[in-house]
Amino acid sequence: MLVHVEIELKSSLGVDWILSKLQEFTNTDTSWTFELAKSKTLAGGAPEGKAIVLTKIYEFMHVALCIFGSSSKCLKVSNIVPQRDGLSVETYNQIATSFANEFKVFAKGENIRVLISNPNPSIKDIISANVPRKAFEAYLSHYPLSFHPLDVARLDNFICAFARYSRKPLDSVLLGAYLQEQYGWTSEQANWLVNRIDIGLEVIKAYRNYY
C-alpha cells in the first residue's frame, strides 16, 4: 500500500531555529529557493503562525514545498504543490524524500532531526505501540466481519488499549485503507471500523476531561 510520506523536522531549539536553518539550506543547495512573500502568506494562515515555502524545478516542473509548524519544536511538510496538473504518489514521495535527505545532510550536527515515514506502512507503522497492536491483531485473528458482540468487544478493547498506551495519534483512515488492501475489506466495512474507533477515542477523551 503506497501512501504519501510524511516529513517532520524536530529540534529542542524550537521552530524558529529550524526555519532559520531552512533558509540557510537554500543558500547552500541552490536547487531549492526560499520564497519570502509566499512564506509570509502561508504563515498568516498557519495555526502556529510558523511556515515556510521552498520551491524548485523538478523534472521541468515547478513545485512548491509547504512546511507548517505543528508544535513549538516541530515543522511538518504539509503539501507539495505543482505549478500545474497533479502529482502522483510516487512523484510526491520522490520529491519529499529527496528534500528530506538533502536537508538531513545539511543539518548534520545542528540539533535537528529529520523524520521520514514509511511509504509502504505495515500494521506496526500504523499502530506502533505494542499493547494496542497486539489487541488489534487479536481482534483481526477471530471473525471481525461477523460483527458478533464478542468481536466488537475485542475492537473496543483495542480502542481502550490505544487510548491508554499509545503516544502517537491514530490515523484511522490509513488503518481502514490497510484493511481494504491487505484483508479485502469493503469500503463500508472499513468505514464502520474507522467510525467506531474515532468515536470511541473521542468518548474516552471527553471522559478524561470530565473527570
mmCIF file of the C-alpha atoms, coordinates in Angstrom:
data_MODEL
# 
_entry.id   MODEL 
# 
loop_
_atom_site.group_PDB 
_atom_site.id 
_atom_site.type_symbol 
_atom_site.label_atom_id 
_atom_site.label_alt_id 
_atom_site.label_comp_id 
_atom_site.label_asym_id 
_atom_site.label_entity_id 
_atom_site.label_seq_id 
_atom_site.pdbx_PDB_ins_code 
_atom_site.Cartn_x 
_atom_site.Cartn_y 
_atom_site.Cartn_z 
_atom_site.occupancy 
_atom_site.B_iso_or_equiv 
_atom_site.pdbx_formal_charge 
_atom_site.auth_seq_id 
_atom_site.auth_comp_id 
_atom_site.auth_asym_id 
_atom_site.auth_atom_id 
_atom_site.pdbx_PDB_model_num 
ATOM 1   C CA . MET A 1 1   ? 0.000   0.000   0.000   1.00 0.00 ? 1   MET A CA 1 
ATOM 2   C CA . LEU A 1 2   ? 1.736   3.142   -1.231  1.00 0.00 ? 2   LEU A CA 1 
ATOM 3   C CA . VAL A 1 3   ? 0.877   6.323   0.680   1.00 0.00 ? 3   VAL A CA 1 
ATOM 4   C CA . HIS A 1 4   ? 2.250   9.853   0.816   1.00 0.00 ? 4   HIS A CA 1 
ATOM 5   C CA . VAL A 1 5   ? 5.313   10.060  3.036   1.00 0.00 ? 5   VAL A CA 1 
ATOM 6   C CA . GLU A 1 6   ? 5.269   12.439  5.980   1.00 0.00 ? 6   GLU A CA 1 
ATOM 7   C CA . ILE A 1 7   ? 8.314   14.577  6.719   1.00 0.00 ? 7   ILE A CA 1 
ATOM 8   C CA . GLU A 1 8   ? 8.896   16.093  10.170  1.00 0.00 ? 8   GLU A CA 1 
ATOM 9   C CA . LEU A 1 9   ? 11.724  18.401  11.242  1.00 0.00 ? 9   LEU A CA 1 
ATOM 10  C CA . LYS A 1 10  ? 12.247  18.490  15.011  1.00 0.00 ? 10  LYS A CA 1 
ATOM 11  C CA . SER A 1 11  ? 14.588  20.414  17.295  1.00 0.00 ? 11  SER A CA 1 
ATOM 12  C CA . SER A 1 12  ? 14.732  21.175  21.001  1.00 0.00 ? 12  SER A CA 1 
ATOM 13  C CA . LEU A 1 13  ? 15.833  24.687  19.958  1.00 0.00 ? 13  LEU A CA 1 
ATOM 14  C CA . GLY A 1 14  ? 12.373  25.392  18.508  1.00 0.00 ? 14  GLY A CA 1 
ATOM 15  C CA . VAL A 1 15  ? 10.799  26.001  15.127  1.00 0.00 ? 15  VAL A CA 1 
ATOM 16  C CA . ASP A 1 16  ? 12.384  29.427  14.625  1.00 0.00 ? 16  ASP A CA 1 
ATOM 17  C CA . TRP A 1 17  ? 15.773  27.734  14.727  1.00 0.00 ? 17  TRP A CA 1 
ATOM 18  C CA . ILE A 1 18  ? 14.651  25.158  12.158  1.00 0.00 ? 18  ILE A CA 1 
ATOM 19  C CA . LEU A 1 19  ? 13.196  27.900  9.929   1.00 0.00 ? 19  LEU A CA 1 
ATOM 20  C CA . SER A 1 20  ? 16.490  29.800  10.011  1.00 0.00 ? 20  SER A CA 1 
ATOM 21  C CA . LYS A 1 21  ? 18.346  26.638  9.038   1.00 0.00 ? 21  LYS A CA 1 
ATOM 22  C CA . LEU A 1 22  ? 15.946  26.007  6.168   1.00 0.00 ? 22  LEU A CA 1 
ATOM 23  C CA . GLN A 1 23  ? 16.743  29.456  4.809   1.00 0.00 ? 23  GLN A CA 1 
ATOM 24  C CA . GLU A 1 24  ? 20.462  28.743  5.165   1.00 0.00 ? 24  GLU A CA 1 
ATOM 25  C CA . PHE A 1 25  ? 19.890  25.436  3.395   1.00 0.00 ? 25  PHE A CA 1 
ATOM 26  C CA . THR A 1 26  ? 18.564  27.220  0.295   1.00 0.00 ? 26  THR A CA 1 
ATOM 27  C CA . ASN A 1 27  ? 21.736  29.315  0.186   1.00 0.00 ? 27  ASN A CA 1 
ATOM 28  C CA . THR A 1 28  ? 23.802  26.116  0.176   1.00 0.00 ? 28  THR A CA 1 
ATOM 29  C CA . ASP A 1 29  ? 21.618  23.911  -2.037  1.00 0.00 ? 29  ASP A CA 1 
ATOM 30  C CA . THR A 1 30  ? 20.778  26.204  -4.939  1.00 0.00 ? 30  THR A CA 1 
ATOM 31  C CA . SER A 1 31  ? 18.224  23.748  -6.354  1.00 0.00 ? 31  SER A CA 1 
ATOM 32  C CA . TRP A 1 32  ? 15.849  24.981  -3.633  1.00 0.00 ? 32  TRP A CA 1 
ATOM 33  C CA . THR A 1 33  ? 14.646  28.583  -3.378  1.00 0.00 ? 33  THR A CA 1 
ATOM 34  C CA . PHE A 1 34  ? 13.273  30.308  -0.283  1.00 0.00 ? 34  PHE A CA 1 
ATOM 35  C CA . GLU A 1 35  ? 10.061  32.172  -1.199  1.00 0.00 ? 35  GLU A CA 1 
ATOM 36  C CA . LEU A 1 36  ? 9.764   35.044  1.280   1.00 0.00 ? 36  LEU A CA 1 
ATOM 37  C CA . ALA A 1 37  ? 6.419   36.501  0.157   1.00 0.00 ? 37  ALA A CA 1 
ATOM 38  C CA . LYS A 1 38  ? 4.734   33.107  -0.155  1.00 0.00 ? 38  LYS A CA 1 
ATOM 39  C CA . SER A 1 39  ? 6.127   32.085  3.216   1.00 0.00 ? 39  SER A CA 1 
ATOM 40  C CA . LYS A 1 40  ? 4.631   35.157  4.909   1.00 0.00 ? 40  LYS A CA 1 
ATOM 41  C CA . THR A 1 41  ? 1.257   34.469  3.305   1.00 0.00 ? 41  THR A CA 1 
ATOM 42  C CA . LEU A 1 42  ? 1.351   30.820  4.354   1.00 0.00 ? 42  LEU A CA 1 
ATOM 43  C CA . ALA A 1 43  ? 2.421   31.696  7.905   1.00 0.00 ? 43  ALA A CA 1 
ATOM 44  C CA . GLY A 1 44  ? -0.515  34.081  8.192   1.00 0.00 ? 44  GLY A CA 1 
ATOM 45  C CA . GLY A 1 45  ? -2.933  31.177  7.836   1.00 0.00 ? 45  GLY A CA 1 
ATOM 46  C CA . ALA A 1 46  ? -0.949  28.649  9.867   1.00 0.00 ? 46  ALA A CA 1 
ATOM 47  C CA . PRO A 1 47  ? -2.286  27.630  13.309  1.00 0.00 ? 47  PRO A CA 1 
ATOM 48  C CA . GLU A 1 48  ? 1.125   28.198  14.915  1.00 0.00 ? 48  GLU A CA 1 
ATOM 49  C CA . GLY A 1 49  ? 1.916   31.237  12.744  1.00 0.00 ? 49  GLY A CA 1 
ATOM 50  C CA . LYS A 1 50  ? 5.048   29.473  11.506  1.00 0.00 ? 50  LYS A CA 1 
ATOM 51  C CA . ALA A 1 51  ? 5.520   28.353  7.915   1.00 0.00 ? 51  ALA A CA 1 
ATOM 52  C CA . ILE A 1 52  ? 7.924   28.422  5.010   1.00 0.00 ? 52  ILE A CA 1 
ATOM 53  C CA . VAL A 1 53  ? 7.690   27.786  1.285   1.00 0.00 ? 53  VAL A CA 1 
ATOM 54  C CA . LEU A 1 54  ? 10.584  26.343  -0.695  1.00 0.00 ? 54  LEU A CA 1 
ATOM 55  C CA . THR A 1 55  ? 10.446  25.884  -4.448  1.00 0.00 ? 55  THR A CA 1 
ATOM 56  C CA . LYS A 1 56  ? 12.487  24.029  -7.031  1.00 0.00 ? 56  LYS A CA 1 
ATOM 57  C CA . ILE A 1 57  ? 12.355  22.748  -10.583 1.00 0.00 ? 57  ILE A CA 1 
ATOM 58  C CA . TYR A 1 58  ? 11.789  19.005  -10.598 1.00 0.00 ? 58  TYR A CA 1 
ATOM 59  C CA . GLU A 1 59  ? 11.955  17.292  -13.982 1.00 0.00 ? 59  GLU A CA 1 
ATOM 60  C CA . PHE A 1 60  ? 10.969  20.515  -15.810 1.00 0.00 ? 60  PHE A CA 1 
ATOM 61  C CA . MET A 1 61  ? 8.105   21.080  -13.334 1.00 0.00 ? 61  MET A CA 1 
ATOM 62  C CA . HIS A 1 62  ? 7.960   23.918  -10.807 1.00 0.00 ? 62  HIS A CA 1 
ATOM 63  C CA . VAL A 1 63  ? 6.920   22.619  -7.374  1.00 0.00 ? 63  VAL A CA 1 
ATOM 64  C CA . ALA A 1 64  ? 6.391   24.330  -4.015  1.00 0.00 ? 64  ALA A CA 1 
ATOM 65  C CA . LEU A 1 65  ? 7.146   22.606  -0.728  1.00 0.00 ? 65  LEU A CA 1 
ATOM 66  C CA . CYS A 1 66  ? 4.816   23.905  2.006   1.00 0.00 ? 66  CYS A CA 1 
ATOM 67  C CA . ILE A 1 67  ? 6.073   23.455  5.573   1.00 0.00 ? 67  ILE A CA 1 
ATOM 68  C CA . PHE A 1 68  ? 3.996   24.317  8.643   1.00 0.00 ? 68  PHE A CA 1 
ATOM 69  C CA . GLY A 1 69  ? 4.764   24.484  12.335  1.00 0.00 ? 69  GLY A CA 1 
ATOM 70  C CA . SER A 1 70  ? 2.886   21.625  14.013  1.00 0.00 ? 70  SER A CA 1 
ATOM 71  C CA . SER A 1 71  ? 4.204   22.425  17.501  1.00 0.00 ? 71  SER A CA 1 
ATOM 72  C CA . SER A 1 72  ? 6.728   24.707  19.189  1.00 0.00 ? 72  SER A CA 1 
ATOM 73  C CA . LYS A 1 73  ? 9.534   22.290  18.318  1.00 0.00 ? 73  LYS A CA 1 
ATOM 74  C CA . CYS A 1 74  ? 8.365   20.637  15.115  1.00 0.00 ? 74  CYS A CA 1 
ATOM 75  C CA . LEU A 1 75  ? 7.796   21.577  11.480  1.00 0.00 ? 75  LEU A CA 1 
ATOM 76  C CA . LYS A 1 76  ? 5.950   19.309  9.090   1.00 0.00 ? 76  LYS A CA 1 
ATOM 77  C CA . VAL A 1 77  ? 5.793   19.163  5.308   1.00 0.00 ? 77  VAL A CA 1 
ATOM 78  C CA . SER A 1 78  ? 2.080   19.621  4.731   1.00 0.00 ? 78  SER A CA 1 
ATOM 79  C CA . ASN A 1 79  ? 1.973   19.522  0.941   1.00 0.00 ? 79  ASN A CA 1 
ATOM 80  C CA . ILE A 1 80  ? 3.919   19.682  -2.294  1.00 0.00 ? 80  ILE A CA 1 
ATOM 81  C CA . VAL A 1 81  ? 2.108   21.803  -4.852  1.00 0.00 ? 81  VAL A CA 1 
ATOM 82  C CA . PRO A 1 82  ? 2.941   21.588  -8.572  1.00 0.00 ? 82  PRO A CA 1 
ATOM 83  C CA . GLN A 1 83  ? 2.553   24.623  -10.810 1.00 0.00 ? 83  GLN A CA 1 
ATOM 84  C CA . ARG A 1 84  ? 0.121   22.681  -12.959 1.00 0.00 ? 84  ARG A CA 1 
ATOM 85  C CA . ASP A 1 85  ? -1.549  19.276  -13.058 1.00 0.00 ? 85  ASP A CA 1 
ATOM 86  C CA . GLY A 1 86  ? -1.168  16.980  -10.071 1.00 0.00 ? 86  GLY A CA 1 
ATOM 87  C CA . LEU A 1 87  ? 1.485   14.783  -8.556  1.00 0.00 ? 87  LEU A CA 1 
ATOM 88  C CA . SER A 1 88  ? 1.308   11.011  -8.410  1.00 0.00 ? 88  SER A CA 1 
ATOM 89  C CA . VAL A 1 89  ? 2.036   9.457   -5.022  1.00 0.00 ? 89  VAL A CA 1 
ATOM 90  C CA . GLU A 1 90  ? 5.328   8.152   -6.420  1.00 0.00 ? 90  GLU A CA 1 
ATOM 91  C CA . THR A 1 91  ? 6.459   11.583  -7.636  1.00 0.00 ? 91  THR A CA 1 
ATOM 92  C CA . TYR A 1 92  ? 5.321   13.284  -4.431  1.00 0.00 ? 92  TYR A CA 1 
ATOM 93  C CA . ASN A 1 93  ? 7.349   10.805  -2.392  1.00 0.00 ? 93  ASN A CA 1 
ATOM 94  C CA . GLN A 1 94  ? 10.402  11.204  -4.600  1.00 0.00 ? 94  GLN A CA 1 
ATOM 95  C CA . ILE A 1 95  ? 10.396  14.982  -4.129  1.00 0.00 ? 95  ILE A CA 1 
ATOM 96  C CA . ALA A 1 96  ? 9.676   14.776  -0.386  1.00 0.00 ? 96  ALA A CA 1 
ATOM 97  C CA . THR A 1 97  ? 12.310  12.123  0.238   1.00 0.00 ? 97  THR A CA 1 
ATOM 98  C CA . SER A 1 98  ? 14.877  13.978  -1.857  1.00 0.00 ? 98  SER A CA 1 
ATOM 99  C CA . PHE A 1 99  ? 14.308  17.146  0.180   1.00 0.00 ? 99  PHE A CA 1 
ATOM 100 C CA . ALA A 1 100 ? 14.466  15.258  3.481   1.00 0.00 ? 100 ALA A CA 1 
ATOM 101 C CA . ASN A 1 101 ? 17.715  13.503  2.616   1.00 0.00 ? 101 ASN A CA 1 
ATOM 102 C CA . GLU A 1 102 ? 19.345  16.692  1.314   1.00 0.00 ? 102 GLU A CA 1 
ATOM 103 C CA . PHE A 1 103 ? 18.322  18.711  4.362   1.00 0.00 ? 103 PHE A CA 1 
ATOM 104 C CA . LYS A 1 104 ? 19.419  15.896  6.685   1.00 0.00 ? 104 LYS A CA 1 
ATOM 105 C CA . VAL A 1 105 ? 22.936  16.071  5.222   1.00 0.00 ? 105 VAL A CA 1 
ATOM 106 C CA . PHE A 1 106 ? 22.960  19.875  5.554   1.00 0.00 ? 106 PHE A CA 1 
ATOM 107 C CA . ALA A 1 107 ? 21.621  19.842  9.135   1.00 0.00 ? 107 ALA A CA 1 
ATOM 108 C CA . LYS A 1 108 ? 24.041  17.216  10.452  1.00 0.00 ? 108 LYS A CA 1 
ATOM 109 C CA . GLY A 1 109 ? 25.308  18.382  13.833  1.00 0.00 ? 109 GLY A CA 1 
ATOM 110 C CA . GLU A 1 110 ? 22.704  21.182  14.023  1.00 0.00 ? 110 GLU A CA 1 
ATOM 111 C CA . ASN A 1 111 ? 20.418  19.570  16.631  1.00 0.00 ? 111 ASN A CA 1 
ATOM 112 C CA . ILE A 1 112 ? 17.715  18.907  14.049  1.00 0.00 ? 112 ILE A CA 1 
ATOM 113 C CA . ARG A 1 113 ? 16.078  15.522  13.484  1.00 0.00 ? 113 ARG A CA 1 
ATOM 114 C CA . VAL A 1 114 ? 14.625  14.751  10.070  1.00 0.00 ? 114 VAL A CA 1 
ATOM 115 C CA . LEU A 1 115 ? 11.947  12.047  10.233  1.00 0.00 ? 115 LEU A CA 1 
ATOM 116 C CA . ILE A 1 116 ? 10.562  10.283  7.165   1.00 0.00 ? 116 ILE A CA 1 
ATOM 117 C CA . SER A 1 117 ? 7.535   7.986   7.407   1.00 0.00 ? 117 SER A CA 1 
ATOM 118 C CA . ASN A 1 118 ? 7.291   4.633   5.640   1.00 0.00 ? 118 ASN A CA 1 
ATOM 119 C CA . PRO A 1 119 ? 5.643   4.993   2.200   1.00 0.00 ? 119 PRO A CA 1 
ATOM 120 C CA . ASN A 1 120 ? 4.528   1.345   2.453   1.00 0.00 ? 120 ASN A CA 1 
ATOM 121 C CA . PRO A 1 121 ? 3.259   1.197   6.044   1.00 0.00 ? 121 PRO A CA 1 
ATOM 122 C CA . SER A 1 122 ? 2.777   -2.077  7.870   1.00 0.00 ? 122 SER A CA 1 
ATOM 123 C CA . ILE A 1 123 ? 0.453   -2.575  10.820  1.00 0.00 ? 123 ILE A CA 1 
ATOM 124 C CA . LYS A 1 124 ? 3.467   -1.858  13.045  1.00 0.00 ? 124 LYS A CA 1 
ATOM 125 C CA . ASP A 1 125 ? 3.858   1.556   11.426  1.00 0.00 ? 125 ASP A CA 1 
ATOM 126 C CA . ILE A 1 126 ? 0.157   2.348   11.802  1.00 0.00 ? 126 ILE A CA 1 
ATOM 127 C CA . ILE A 1 127 ? -0.101  1.078   15.402  1.00 0.00 ? 127 ILE A CA 1 
ATOM 128 C CA . SER A 1 128 ? 3.396   1.463   16.810  1.00 0.00 ? 128 SER A CA 1 
ATOM 129 C CA . ALA A 1 129 ? 2.608   0.837   20.497  1.00 0.00 ? 129 ALA A CA 1 
ATOM 130 C CA . ASN A 1 130 ? 2.980   -2.839  21.376  1.00 0.00 ? 130 ASN A CA 1 
ATOM 131 C CA . VAL A 1 131 ? -0.023  -3.394  23.673  1.00 0.00 ? 131 VAL A CA 1 
ATOM 132 C CA . PRO A 1 132 ? -2.715  -1.865  21.421  1.00 0.00 ? 132 PRO A CA 1 
ATOM 133 C CA . ARG A 1 133 ? -1.187  -3.504  18.329  1.00 0.00 ? 133 ARG A CA 1 
ATOM 134 C CA . LYS A 1 134 ? -1.460  -6.930  19.936  1.00 0.00 ? 134 LYS A CA 1 
ATOM 135 C CA . ALA A 1 135 ? -5.054  -6.110  20.908  1.00 0.00 ? 135 ALA A CA 1 
ATOM 136 C CA . PHE A 1 136 ? -5.861  -5.189  17.307  1.00 0.00 ? 136 PHE A CA 1 
ATOM 137 C CA . GLU A 1 137 ? -4.162  -8.312  15.966  1.00 0.00 ? 137 GLU A CA 1 
ATOM 138 C CA . ALA A 1 138 ? -6.245  -10.367 18.409  1.00 0.00 ? 138 ALA A CA 1 
ATOM 139 C CA . TYR A 1 139 ? -9.359  -8.666  17.013  1.00 0.00 ? 139 TYR A CA 1 
ATOM 140 C CA . LEU A 1 140 ? -8.320  -9.497  13.435  1.00 0.00 ? 140 LEU A CA 1 
ATOM 141 C CA . SER A 1 141 ? -7.437  -13.106 14.308  1.00 0.00 ? 141 SER A CA 1 
ATOM 142 C CA . HIS A 1 142 ? -11.056 -14.009 15.105  1.00 0.00 ? 142 HIS A CA 1 
ATOM 143 C CA . TYR A 1 143 ? -14.075 -13.044 12.993  1.00 0.00 ? 143 TYR A CA 1 
ATOM 144 C CA . PRO A 1 144 ? -14.102 -9.233  12.883  1.00 0.00 ? 144 PRO A CA 1 
ATOM 145 C CA . LEU A 1 145 ? -16.551 -9.032  9.980   1.00 0.00 ? 145 LEU A CA 1 
ATOM 146 C CA . SER A 1 146 ? -19.133 -11.137 11.776  1.00 0.00 ? 146 SER A CA 1 
ATOM 147 C CA . PHE A 1 147 ? -19.849 -8.099  13.984  1.00 0.00 ? 147 PHE A CA 1 
ATOM 148 C CA . HIS A 1 148 ? -20.634 -10.531 16.763  1.00 0.00 ? 148 HIS A CA 1 
ATOM 149 C CA . PRO A 1 149 ? -20.764 -8.845  20.197  1.00 0.00 ? 149 PRO A CA 1 
ATOM 150 C CA . LEU A 1 150 ? -17.586 -10.678 21.240  1.00 0.00 ? 150 LEU A CA 1 
ATOM 151 C CA . ASP A 1 151 ? -15.733 -9.416  18.173  1.00 0.00 ? 151 ASP A CA 1 
ATOM 152 C CA . VAL A 1 152 ? -16.991 -5.872  18.734  1.00 0.00 ? 152 VAL A CA 1 
ATOM 153 C CA . ALA A 1 153 ? -15.819 -6.199  22.348  1.00 0.00 ? 153 ALA A CA 1 
ATOM 154 C CA . ARG A 1 154 ? -12.340 -7.119  21.074  1.00 0.00 ? 154 ARG A CA 1 
ATOM 155 C CA . LEU A 1 155 ? -12.312 -3.983  18.919  1.00 0.00 ? 155 LEU A CA 1 
ATOM 156 C CA . ASP A 1 156 ? -13.401 -1.907  21.921  1.00 0.00 ? 156 ASP A CA 1 
ATOM 157 C CA . ASN A 1 157 ? -10.581 -3.499  23.921  1.00 0.00 ? 157 ASN A CA 1 
ATOM 158 C CA . PHE A 1 158 ? -8.153  -2.274  21.255  1.00 0.00 ? 158 PHE A CA 1 
ATOM 159 C CA . ILE A 1 159 ? -9.649  1.237   21.427  1.00 0.00 ? 159 ILE A CA 1 
ATOM 160 C CA . CYS A 1 160 ? -9.166  1.349   25.203  1.00 0.00 ? 160 CYS A CA 1 
ATOM 161 C CA . ALA A 1 161 ? -5.620  -0.032  24.913  1.00 0.00 ? 161 ALA A CA 1 
ATOM 162 C CA . PHE A 1 162 ? -4.748  2.543   22.263  1.00 0.00 ? 162 PHE A CA 1 
ATOM 163 C CA . ALA A 1 163 ? -6.112  5.400   24.367  1.00 0.00 ? 163 ALA A CA 1 
ATOM 164 C CA . ARG A 1 164 ? -4.072  4.224   27.339  1.00 0.00 ? 164 ARG A CA 1 
ATOM 165 C CA . TYR A 1 165 ? -0.747  3.169   25.828  1.00 0.00 ? 165 TYR A CA 1 
ATOM 166 C CA . SER A 1 166 ? -0.204  4.966   22.524  1.00 0.00 ? 166 SER A CA 1 
ATOM 167 C CA . ARG A 1 167 ? 1.721   8.228   22.458  1.00 0.00 ? 167 ARG A CA 1 
ATOM 168 C CA . LYS A 1 168 ? 1.063   8.841   18.776  1.00 0.00 ? 168 LYS A CA 1 
ATOM 169 C CA . PRO A 1 169 ? -2.358  9.714   17.342  1.00 0.00 ? 169 PRO A CA 1 
ATOM 170 C CA . LEU A 1 170 ? -4.005  7.034   15.228  1.00 0.00 ? 170 LEU A CA 1 
ATOM 171 C CA . ASP A 1 171 ? -4.536  7.584   11.517  1.00 0.00 ? 171 ASP A CA 1 
ATOM 172 C CA . SER A 1 172 ? -7.758  5.572   11.461  1.00 0.00 ? 172 SER A CA 1 
ATOM 173 C CA . VAL A 1 173 ? -8.351  6.321   7.772   1.00 0.00 ? 173 VAL A CA 1 
ATOM 174 C CA . LEU A 1 174 ? -4.972  4.799   6.933   1.00 0.00 ? 174 LEU A CA 1 
ATOM 175 C CA . LEU A 1 175 ? -5.865  1.795   9.085   1.00 0.00 ? 175 LEU A CA 1 
ATOM 176 C CA . GLY A 1 176 ? -9.104  1.395   7.138   1.00 0.00 ? 176 GLY A CA 1 
ATOM 177 C CA . ALA A 1 177 ? -7.241  1.583   3.819   1.00 0.00 ? 177 ALA A CA 1 
ATOM 178 C CA . TYR A 1 178 ? -4.759  -1.004  5.103   1.00 0.00 ? 178 TYR A CA 1 
ATOM 179 C CA . LEU A 1 179 ? -7.593  -3.427  5.909   1.00 0.00 ? 179 LEU A CA 1 
ATOM 180 C CA . GLN A 1 180 ? -9.098  -2.929  2.464   1.00 0.00 ? 180 GLN A CA 1 
ATOM 181 C CA . GLU A 1 181 ? -5.830  -3.664  0.698   1.00 0.00 ? 181 GLU A CA 1 
ATOM 182 C CA . GLN A 1 182 ? -4.390  -6.382  2.931   1.00 0.00 ? 182 GLN A CA 1 
ATOM 183 C CA . TYR A 1 183 ? -7.565  -8.133  4.078   1.00 0.00 ? 183 TYR A CA 1 
ATOM 184 C CA . GLY A 1 184 ? -10.046 -7.377  1.311   1.00 0.00 ? 184 GLY A CA 1 
ATOM 185 C CA . TRP A 1 185 ? -12.468 -5.388  3.438   1.00 0.00 ? 185 TRP A CA 1 
ATOM 186 C CA . THR A 1 186 ? -15.061 -3.332  1.590   1.00 0.00 ? 186 THR A CA 1 
ATOM 187 C CA . SER A 1 187 ? -15.144 0.440   1.996   1.00 0.00 ? 187 SER A CA 1 
ATOM 188 C CA . GLU A 1 188 ? -18.349 0.114   4.031   1.00 0.00 ? 188 GLU A CA 1 
ATOM 189 C CA . GLN A 1 189 ? -16.738 -2.341  6.426   1.00 0.00 ? 189 GLN A CA 1 
ATOM 190 C CA . ALA A 1 190 ? -13.629 -0.174  6.774   1.00 0.00 ? 190 ALA A CA 1 
ATOM 191 C CA . ASN A 1 191 ? -15.752 2.946   7.326   1.00 0.00 ? 191 ASN A CA 1 
ATOM 192 C CA . TRP A 1 192 ? -17.676 1.195   10.095  1.00 0.00 ? 192 TRP A CA 1 
ATOM 193 C CA . LEU A 1 193 ? -14.423 0.360   11.861  1.00 0.00 ? 193 LEU A CA 1 
ATOM 194 C CA . VAL A 1 194 ? -12.998 3.866   11.383  1.00 0.00 ? 194 VAL A CA 1 
ATOM 195 C CA . ASN A 1 195 ? -16.149 5.471   12.770  1.00 0.00 ? 195 ASN A CA 1 
ATOM 196 C CA . ARG A 1 196 ? -16.251 3.211   15.827  1.00 0.00 ? 196 ARG A CA 1 
ATOM 197 C CA . ILE A 1 197 ? -12.573 3.814   16.596  1.00 0.00 ? 197 ILE A CA 1 
ATOM 198 C CA . ASP A 1 198 ? -12.835 7.589   16.135  1.00 0.00 ? 198 ASP A CA 1 
ATOM 199 C CA . ILE A 1 199 ? -15.984 7.859   18.258  1.00 0.00 ? 199 ILE A CA 1 
ATOM 200 C CA . GLY A 1 200 ? -14.536 5.561   20.917  1.00 0.00 ? 200 GLY A CA 1 
ATOM 201 C CA . LEU A 1 201 ? -11.346 7.606   21.242  1.00 0.00 ? 201 LEU A CA 1 
ATOM 202 C CA . GLU A 1 202 ? -13.339 10.845  21.398  1.00 0.00 ? 202 GLU A CA 1 
ATOM 203 C CA . VAL A 1 203 ? -15.591 9.464   24.149  1.00 0.00 ? 203 VAL A CA 1 
ATOM 204 C CA . ILE A 1 204 ? -12.552 8.381   26.182  1.00 0.00 ? 204 ILE A CA 1 
ATOM 205 C CA . LYS A 1 205 ? -11.007 11.827  25.731  1.00 0.00 ? 205 LYS A CA 1 
ATOM 206 C CA . ALA A 1 206 ? -14.227 13.510  26.862  1.00 0.00 ? 206 ALA A CA 1 
ATOM 207 C CA . TYR A 1 207 ? -14.420 11.189  29.869  1.00 0.00 ? 207 TYR A CA 1 
ATOM 208 C CA . ARG A 1 208 ? -10.899 12.112  30.925  1.00 0.00 ? 208 ARG A CA 1 
ATOM 209 C CA . ASN A 1 209 ? -11.619 15.822  30.579  1.00 0.00 ? 209 ASN A CA 1 
ATOM 210 C CA . TYR A 1 210 ? -14.857 15.458  32.549  1.00 0.00 ? 210 TYR A CA 1 
ATOM 211 C CA . TYR A 1 211 ? -13.112 13.879  35.495  1.00 0.00 ? 211 TYR A CA 1 
# 
